[in-house]
Amino acid sequence: MKNDVDHFAGSMLKQPLTRRSILQQGTLGFGSVALATMLADDGLLSAAESPQTLPVGPHLPARAKNIIFLYMSGGPGQTDTWDPKPLLQKLDEQPVPESISVNVPKIPRSGVNSKLMASPFQFKKYGESGIEVSELFSETARCVDDICVIRSMNHRIPVHGPGECIALTGSPIGDRPSMGAWMTYGLGSESRNLPGFVVMLSNSKGPAPQRPGWGPGFLPSRYQGTLVDGKAGVPYTRMPKNYTRGKRRQQLEFIKWMNEKNLDKIGRDSELEARIASYELGYRMQSSAPEVFDLSVESKEIRELYGLDNKACAEFGRQCLTARRLIEKGVRCIQLRNGGWDAHGSLKSNHLARAKATDRPIAALLKDLKQRGLLEETLVVWGGEFGRTPTTEGSPAREKRGRDHSPAGYTMWMAGGGVKGGQVIGATDDLGYVPVERPVSPSDLHATMLHALGLDQYKLTYKHNNRDEIPTNFGGEVIKEVFA
């Protein structure tokens, strides 16, 4: 199927590379239609020349307009957070029963020959739904009636880097577009002065961030996520002293002229076209971005809600609050990556620290979005690249015990964006090793996320190497029971 982008690109290649044609190609970047509209507003494109048909979707009624992915890097233990296992408490330090071990996939690091480890955390029921949640997430648990917990996530890659790529792109190789790139390609962005896809990192200890997780893959470079500092905001967006917008405009015109000369020599180049577009967006952001990232304008109550004065959670709190502000400005996709969940040893202290850093801000984000009427149109997703084994690893000392990687069974959750909260989908065995009810793959989750935004995974295509590629690679099953 020949999509709109290919059609538009093909028509451009038939035209001489004039200044206007180069500018047209460059305007497909960073929010696509939004940027084209900006240039038209400035008289740089006529309304007829703006590629208003660029977004491929939506293909079906959308439940959500935006998405926030709360990505917990390193692998939170499902049996320590959202999947309680009473039998695991009873069998602490005993071998894995054969009745369960025979069903564990023969993948590295399964830990089936290690002793079982009881969770050091207590679970209790919350909300009208009575879903059991660990004490680690006692704040977020109060929002459980708005949360759909998926306890049967699974895949077969027990390594962080490839696992993170699976979680965020659907492929362990890291050669495919991130979900955020697909979503901005499919829908564009409602934000006129900000990137359509924003990424913020916090606590980067542990497994290194995988750039494919916010990269464009084989999509044009303009769809990649924009990495920003959650405290300082987008780098270099403040207008230098003694600089006027007129001077900046002249500077950008000169930079464009040089880039166009280069394109005249080398021909069409996705990265250079994205660079041209980014300069235009950067010009716009110099007036809007500083305001978005200035949290001092928020009320004392909101700052306290997100824990901005609490050292343990201030960093992630700022990012969650910034995410809400970005949503209000129409940014399509936001990914907040919180690292450090890789607890091979001292799981108790590790997960306590990570939960203190994230629990309060996540609960605040859900409450704040809800009270502003934004949760209904914002899909919030939480989870990591995999979970952790029910067995122990590391020192035999109780306080030093940890867990290995467990992709065969783990938990993620979704909220907002048409999601039916207060329900649990799927189940793992009595120890939390593998799904025994409603297995869900990363591709299924991705298909569901796209579906919430009104995108059909089979209609959202991009021609690459003469093949119409889809976001979920080989396809995924929409988890229809997620939605109300």
C-alpha positions as CSV (number, residue, x, y, z in Angstrom):
1,M,0.0,0.0,0.0
2,K,1.4,3.3,-1.0
3,N,0.9,5.7,1.9
4,D,0.6,9.4,2.0
5,V,4.2,10.0,3.0
6,D,5.5,8.0,0.0
7,H,3.1,9.8,-2.3
8,F,4.2,13.2,-1.1
9,A,7.9,12.3,-1.1
10,G,7.6,10.9,-4.7
11,S,6.0,14.1,-5.9
12,M,8.8,16.1,-4.3
13,L,11.5,14.1,-6.0
14,K,10.0,14.9,-9.4
15,Q,10.4,18.6,-8.7
16,P,13.6,20.6,-9.0
17,L,15.3,21.1,-5.7
18,T,14.4,24.7,-5.2
19,R,14.5,26.6,-2.0
20,R,10.8,26.2,-1.6
21,S,10.8,22.5,-2.4
22,I,13.5,21.9,0.1
23,L,11.6,23.8,2.7
24,Q,8.5,21.8,2.0
25,Q,10.4,18.6,2.6
26,G,11.9,19.9,5.7
27,T,8.5,20.9,7.1
28,L,7.5,17.3,7.5
29,G,9.6,17.1,10.7
30,F,8.9,17.4,14.4
31,G,5.1,17.3,14.5
32,S,4.6,17.2,10.8
33,V,1.4,19.0,10.0
34,A,1.8,21.3,13.0
35,L,5.2,22.5,11.8
36,A,3.8,23.0,8.2
37,T,1.1,25.1,9.7
38,M,3.6,27.2,11.6
39,L,5.5,27.9,8.4
40,A,2.4,28.8,6.6
41,D,1.5,31.2,9.4
42,D,4.9,32.9,8.9
43,G,4.3,33.1,5.2
44,L,7.0,30.5,4.4
45,L,4.4,28.1,2.9
46,S,1.1,28.8,1.3
47,A,-1.9,26.9,2.7
48,A,-2.1,24.9,-0.5
49,E,1.5,23.8,-0.2
50,S,1.1,22.6,3.5
51,P,1.0,18.7,3.6
52,Q,-2.3,18.6,5.4
53,T,-2.9,15.0,4.5
54,L,0.4,13.8,6.0
55,P,-0.9,11.9,9.1
56,V,-1.9,8.4,8.2
57,G,-4.5,7.9,10.9
58,P,-6.7,7.7,12.8
59,H,-8.3,4.6,11.3
60,L,-10.9,4.1,14.0
61,P,-12.5,6.1,16.9
62,A,-9.8,7.1,19.3
63,R,-10.1,6.7,23.0
64,A,-7.0,8.6,23.8
65,K,-5.3,11.6,22.2
66,N,-1.9,11.3,24.0
67,I,0.2,8.7,25.7
68,I,2.6,8.8,28.7
69,F,4.8,5.7,29.0
70,L,6.3,5.4,32.5
71,Y,9.2,3.0,31.7
72,M,10.9,1.4,34.7
73,S,14.2,0.2,33.4
74,G,15.9,-2.8,34.9
75,G,13.0,-5.0,35.6
76,P,10.7,-4.4,38.6
77,G,9.9,-7.7,40.4
78,Q,6.3,-8.6,39.6
79,T,5.9,-10.7,42.8
80,D,7.2,-7.7,44.8
81,T,4.9,-5.0,43.2
82,W,1.6,-6.0,41.4
83,D,1.4,-9.8,41.5
84,P,1.1,-11.2,45.0
85,K,2.0,-14.9,45.6
86,P,1.1,-16.3,49.0
87,L,2.6,-19.7,48.2
88,L,5.9,-18.0,47.6
89,Q,5.8,-16.8,51.1
90,K,5.2,-20.3,52.4
91,L,7.9,-22.0,50.3
92,D,10.7,-19.4,51.1
93,E,14.2,-20.9,50.6
94,Q,12.8,-24.2,49.2
95,P,13.4,-25.6,45.7
96,V,11.0,-24.8,42.9
97,P,8.4,-27.6,42.8
98,E,8.7,-29.8,39.7
99,S,5.1,-29.2,38.9
100,I,6.0,-25.6,38.1
101,S,9.6,-25.9,36.9
102,V,8.6,-28.2,34.0
103,N,6.6,-25.3,32.6
104,V,9.3,-22.7,32.8
105,P,10.8,-22.0,29.3
106,K,14.4,-23.2,29.0
107,I,15.9,-19.8,28.6
108,P,19.1,-18.4,30.3
109,R,18.8,-17.1,33.9
110,S,15.5,-18.7,34.7
111,G,16.7,-19.6,38.2
112,V,14.7,-22.8,38.3
113,N,17.6,-24.5,40.1
114,S,17.8,-21.8,42.8
115,K,15.9,-21.5,46.0
116,L,12.6,-19.6,46.2
117,M,12.6,-16.2,47.8
118,A,9.6,-14.8,49.6
119,S,8.8,-11.1,48.9
120,P,10.0,-8.8,51.6
121,F,7.0,-6.6,51.0
122,Q,3.4,-6.9,52.2
123,F,0.4,-6.8,49.9
124,K,-3.1,-5.5,50.7
125,K,-6.4,-4.8,48.9
126,Y,-7.2,-1.3,47.6
127,G,-10.2,0.5,46.2
128,E,-13.6,-0.8,45.4
129,S,-12.1,-3.4,43.1
130,G,-10.1,-4.9,46.0
131,I,-7.0,-5.4,43.8
132,E,-3.9,-6.4,45.9
133,V,-0.9,-4.1,45.5
134,S,2.5,-4.1,47.3
135,E,3.2,-1.6,50.0
136,L,5.9,-0.3,47.6
137,F,3.2,1.4,45.7
138,S,0.8,2.4,48.5
139,E,0.2,5.8,46.9
140,T,-0.4,4.6,43.3
141,A,-2.6,1.8,44.8
142,R,-5.1,4.4,45.9
143,C,-5.7,5.0,42.2
144,V,-6.2,1.2,41.4
145,D,-9.8,1.6,40.4
146,D,-8.5,3.6,37.4
147,I,-5.8,1.0,36.6
148,C,-5.9,-2.1,34.5
149,V,-3.2,-4.5,35.7
150,I,-1.9,-7.0,33.2
151,R,-0.2,-9.8,35.1
152,S,0.6,-12.1,32.1
153,M,3.2,-10.2,30.1
154,N,5.8,-12.5,28.6
155,H,8.6,-12.8,26.0
156,R,11.9,-14.8,25.8
157,I,14.7,-12.3,25.9
158,P,16.4,-12.2,29.4
159,V,18.9,-9.4,28.6
160,H,18.4,-5.7,29.4
161,G,19.3,-4.0,26.1
162,P,17.4,-6.3,23.8
163,G,14.6,-6.5,26.4
164,E,14.3,-2.7,26.5
165,C,14.2,-2.6,22.7
166,I,11.3,-5.2,22.7
167,A,9.4,-3.2,25.3
168,L,9.7,0.1,23.3
169,T,10.0,-1.0,19.7
170,G,8.8,-4.6,19.5
171,S,12.1,-6.0,18.3
172,P,15.2,-7.1,20.3
173,I,17.5,-6.0,17.6
174,G,16.9,-2.2,17.9
175,D,16.5,-1.7,14.2
176,R,12.8,-0.7,14.2
177,P,11.0,2.5,15.0
178,S,10.0,3.2,18.6
179,M,6.3,3.2,19.4
180,G,6.5,6.9,20.0
181,A,7.9,7.4,16.5
182,W,5.1,5.3,15.0
183,M,2.5,7.3,16.8
184,T,3.7,10.7,15.8
185,Y,4.1,9.3,12.2
186,G,0.5,8.1,12.3
187,L,-1.1,11.1,14.0
188,G,1.2,14.1,13.9
189,S,1.0,16.3,16.9
190,E,-1.4,19.0,18.2
191,S,1.5,21.0,19.6
192,R,2.5,23.9,17.4
193,N,5.6,25.0,19.3
194,L,6.9,21.7,20.9
195,P,8.1,18.4,19.6
196,G,5.4,15.7,19.1
197,F,7.5,13.1,21.0
198,V,9.4,14.0,24.2
199,V,11.7,11.8,26.3
200,M,13.0,12.4,29.8
201,L,15.5,10.2,31.7
202,S,15.9,9.9,35.4
203,N,18.3,7.8,37.6
204,S,20.3,6.5,34.7
205,K,22.2,4.0,37.0
206,G,22.1,0.4,35.8
207,P,21.4,-0.7,32.3
208,A,22.2,2.1,29.8
209,P,19.3,3.7,28.0
210,Q,18.6,2.2,24.6
211,R,18.4,4.9,22.0
212,P,16.2,2.8,19.7
213,G,13.6,3.2,22.4
214,W,12.9,6.7,21.2
215,G,14.6,6.4,17.8
216,P,12.9,6.6,14.3
217,G,14.3,3.3,13.0
218,F,13.6,3.2,9.3
219,L,11.0,6.0,9.6
220,P,12.2,9.5,8.6
221,S,14.4,11.0,11.3
222,R,11.9,13.7,12.0
223,Y,9.8,11.2,14.0
224,Q,12.4,10.4,16.6
225,G,11.9,11.5,20.2
226,T,13.4,14.7,21.5
227,L,15.5,14.0,24.6
228,V,15.1,16.8,27.1
229,D,16.3,17.5,30.6
230,G,13.3,17.3,33.0
231,K,14.7,20.2,35.1
232,A,16.3,22.5,32.5
233,G,13.9,21.6,29.7
234,V,14.8,21.5,26.0
235,P,18.5,22.6,25.7
236,Y,19.4,25.9,24.0
237,T,15.8,27.1,23.7
238,R,16.3,30.3,25.7
239,M,17.0,33.3,23.5
240,P,20.6,34.6,24.2
241,K,21.0,38.0,25.7
242,N,20.9,40.9,23.3
243,Y,19.3,38.7,20.7
244,T,16.0,39.6,19.0
245,R,13.6,37.3,17.2
246,G,14.5,39.2,14.0
247,K,18.2,38.5,14.4
248,R,17.4,34.8,15.1
249,R,15.2,34.7,12.0
250,Q,18.1,36.0,9.9
251,Q,20.4,33.5,11.4
252,L,18.0,30.6,10.6
253,E,17.5,31.8,7.0
254,F,21.3,31.7,6.5
255,I,21.5,28.2,8.1
256,K,18.7,27.0,5.8
257,W,20.4,28.5,2.8
258,M,23.6,26.5,3.6
259,N,21.7,23.3,4.2
260,E,19.8,23.7,1.0
261,K,23.1,24.1,-0.9
262,N,24.3,20.9,0.7
263,L,21.1,19.1,-0.3
264,D,21.5,20.3,-3.9
265,K,24.7,18.3,-3.9
266,I,23.8,15.1,-2.0
267,G,20.1,14.8,-2.8
268,R,17.3,13.8,-0.5
269,D,18.6,13.1,3.1
270,S,16.2,12.3,5.9
271,E,18.5,13.4,8.7
272,L,19.4,16.7,7.1
273,E,15.7,17.4,6.3
274,A,14.9,16.7,10.0
275,R,17.7,19.1,11.0
276,I,16.3,21.8,8.8
277,A,12.9,21.3,10.4
278,S,14.3,21.2,13.9
279,Y,15.8,24.7,13.5
280,E,12.4,26.0,12.7
281,L,10.8,24.2,15.7
282,G,13.7,25.4,17.9
283,Y,12.9,29.0,16.8
284,R,9.3,28.5,18.0
285,M,10.4,26.8,21.2
286,Q,12.5,29.8,22.3
287,S,9.2,31.5,23.2
288,S,7.2,28.5,24.4
289,A,9.5,25.8,25.9
290,P,10.9,27.8,28.8
291,E,7.4,28.5,30.0
292,V,6.4,24.8,29.9
293,F,9.4,23.7,31.9
294,D,9.0,26.5,34.5
295,L,7.3,24.7,37.4
296,S,7.6,27.6,39.7
297,V,4.3,28.9,38.4
298,E,2.5,25.8,39.8
299,S,0.6,26.1,43.1
300,K,2.1,25.0,46.4
301,E,-0.5,22.2,46.6
302,I,0.5,20.8,43.2
303,R,4.2,21.0,44.0
304,E,3.5,19.1,47.2
305,L,1.3,16.6,45.4
306,Y,4.2,15.6,43.1
307,G,6.7,15.7,45.9
308,L,9.0,18.4,44.5
309,D,10.2,19.3,47.9
310,N,11.0,15.6,48.8
311,K,14.6,14.7,47.8
312,A,13.7,11.1,47.2
313,C,11.1,11.7,44.5
314,A,11.8,15.3,43.4
315,E,13.5,14.4,40.1
316,F,10.8,12.0,38.9
317,G,8.1,14.3,40.4
318,R,9.4,17.2,38.2
319,Q,9.2,14.9,35.2
320,C,5.7,13.7,35.9
321,L,4.5,17.2,36.4
322,T,6.2,18.4,33.3
323,A,4.5,15.5,31.4
324,R,1.1,16.8,32.5
325,R,2.1,20.3,31.3
326,L,3.3,18.9,28.0
327,I,0.0,17.0,27.6
328,E,-1.9,20.3,28.1
329,K,0.2,21.8,25.3
330,G,-0.8,19.0,22.9
331,V,2.4,16.9,22.9
332,R,1.4,13.5,21.5
333,C,3.9,11.1,23.2
334,I,5.9,11.3,26.4
335,Q,8.3,8.7,27.6
336,L,9.7,8.9,31.2
337,R,12.5,6.4,31.7
338,N,13.4,5.7,35.3
339,G,16.4,3.5,35.7
340,G,17.9,1.4,38.5
341,W,15.4,-1.5,39.0
342,D,18.0,-4.2,38.3
343,A,18.1,-5.9,41.7
344,H,20.4,-8.9,41.4
345,G,21.3,-8.3,45.1
346,S,19.7,-6.4,47.9
347,L,16.3,-6.4,46.2
348,K,14.6,-5.0,49.3
349,S,16.7,-1.8,49.6
350,N,16.8,-1.4,45.8
351,H,13.0,-1.6,45.3
352,L,12.3,0.5,48.3
353,A,14.5,3.3,46.9
354,R,13.0,3.1,43.4
355,A,9.5,3.0,44.8
356,K,10.2,6.1,47.0
357,A,11.4,7.9,43.9
358,T,8.4,7.0,41.7
359,D,5.3,6.0,43.7
360,R,4.2,9.5,44.9
361,P,4.9,11.2,41.5
362,I,3.0,8.5,39.6
363,A,0.0,8.7,41.9
364,A,0.1,12.5,41.6
365,L,0.1,12.3,37.8
366,L,-2.9,10.1,37.7
367,K,-4.8,12.2,40.2
368,D,-3.8,15.5,38.6
369,L,-4.8,14.3,35.1
370,K,-8.1,13.0,36.4
371,Q,-9.1,16.2,38.3
372,R,-8.3,18.3,35.1
373,G,-10.4,16.0,32.9
374,L,-7.2,14.9,31.0
375,L,-7.0,11.2,32.1
376,E,-9.9,10.3,29.9
377,E,-7.9,11.3,26.8
378,T,-4.4,10.4,28.1
379,L,-3.2,6.8,28.0
380,V,-0.8,6.0,30.9
381,V,1.4,2.9,30.7
382,W,3.7,1.5,33.4
383,G,6.2,-1.3,33.2
384,G,9.8,-2.5,32.4
385,E,11.5,-4.8,29.9
386,F,10.7,-7.9,32.1
387,G,10.2,-9.0,35.7
388,R,12.3,-10.9,38.1
389,T,12.5,-14.6,39.1
390,P,10.6,-16.0,42.1
391,T,14.0,-17.5,43.1
392,T,16.9,-15.9,44.9
393,E,20.2,-14.7,43.5
394,G,23.3,-13.4,45.2
395,S,24.2,-13.5,48.9
396,P,22.3,-16.0,51.1
397,A,22.0,-13.2,53.7
398,R,18.3,-12.3,53.9
399,E,18.9,-8.5,53.4
400,K,21.3,-9.1,50.5
401,R,19.1,-11.4,48.5
402,G,18.1,-10.5,45.0
403,R,16.4,-11.9,41.9
404,D,17.5,-12.6,38.3
405,H,15.7,-11.5,35.1
406,S,12.3,-13.1,34.2
407,P,10.9,-12.3,30.8
408,A,8.7,-15.4,30.9
409,G,6.1,-13.7,33.2
410,Y,5.8,-10.1,34.4
411,T,3.4,-7.3,35.1
412,M,2.5,-4.0,33.4
413,W,-0.5,-1.7,33.8
414,M,-2.5,0.8,31.9
415,A,-4.8,3.7,32.9
416,G,-6.8,6.5,31.3
417,G,-7.5,6.7,27.6
418,G,-10.7,4.6,27.7
419,V,-9.1,1.9,29.9
420,K,-11.5,0.1,32.2
421,G,-9.9,0.5,35.6
422,G,-10.2,-1.7,38.6
423,Q,-9.5,-5.0,36.8
424,V,-6.8,-7.6,36.4
425,I,-6.1,-9.3,33.1
426,G,-4.2,-12.5,33.0
427,A,-2.5,-14.5,35.7
428,T,0.8,-16.3,36.3
429,D,1.3,-19.6,38.1
430,D,1.3,-19.9,41.9
431,L,4.9,-18.6,42.1
432,G,4.8,-15.9,39.4
433,Y,7.0,-17.7,36.8
434,V,4.8,-18.0,33.7
435,P,1.4,-17.0,32.5
436,V,-1.4,-19.6,33.0
437,E,-4.2,-17.3,31.9
438,R,-4.4,-14.8,29.0
439,P,-0.7,-14.5,27.9
440,V,0.1,-11.1,26.6
441,S,3.1,-10.3,24.4
442,P,4.8,-6.9,23.9
443,S,3.3,-6.9,20.4
444,D,-0.2,-7.4,21.9
445,L,0.5,-4.5,24.3
446,H,1.7,-2.3,21.4
447,A,-1.3,-3.1,19.3
448,T,-3.5,-2.2,22.2
449,M,-1.7,1.2,22.8
450,L,-2.1,2.0,19.1
451,H,-5.7,1.0,19.2
452,A,-6.4,3.3,22.1
453,L,-5.0,6.2,19.9
454,G,-7.2,5.2,17.0
455,L,-4.5,3.6,15.0
456,D,-4.9,0.2,13.3
457,Q,-1.6,-1.7,13.4
458,Y,-2.3,-3.2,9.9
459,K,-3.2,0.1,8.3
460,L,-0.4,2.1,9.8
461,T,2.3,1.2,7.2
462,Y,5.6,2.6,5.9
463,K,7.4,1.2,2.9
464,H,10.9,0.0,3.7
465,N,13.0,-2.2,1.5
466,N,10.0,-2.6,-0.7
467,R,7.9,-3.9,2.1
468,D,4.9,-2.3,3.8
469,E,6.1,-2.4,7.4
470,I,3.7,-2.2,10.3
471,P,4.4,-1.1,13.9
472,T,4.0,-4.5,15.5
473,N,6.3,-6.3,13.0
474,F,4.4,-9.6,12.8
475,G,1.2,-8.3,14.3
476,G,-0.2,-8.3,17.8
477,E,-3.7,-9.0,19.3
478,V,-5.5,-6.0,20.7
479,I,-6.4,-6.7,24.3
480,K,-10.0,-5.7,23.9
481,E,-11.0,-6.4,27.5
482,V,-8.6,-3.5,28.6
483,F,-11.3,-1.0,27.4
484,A,-14.5,0.0,29.1
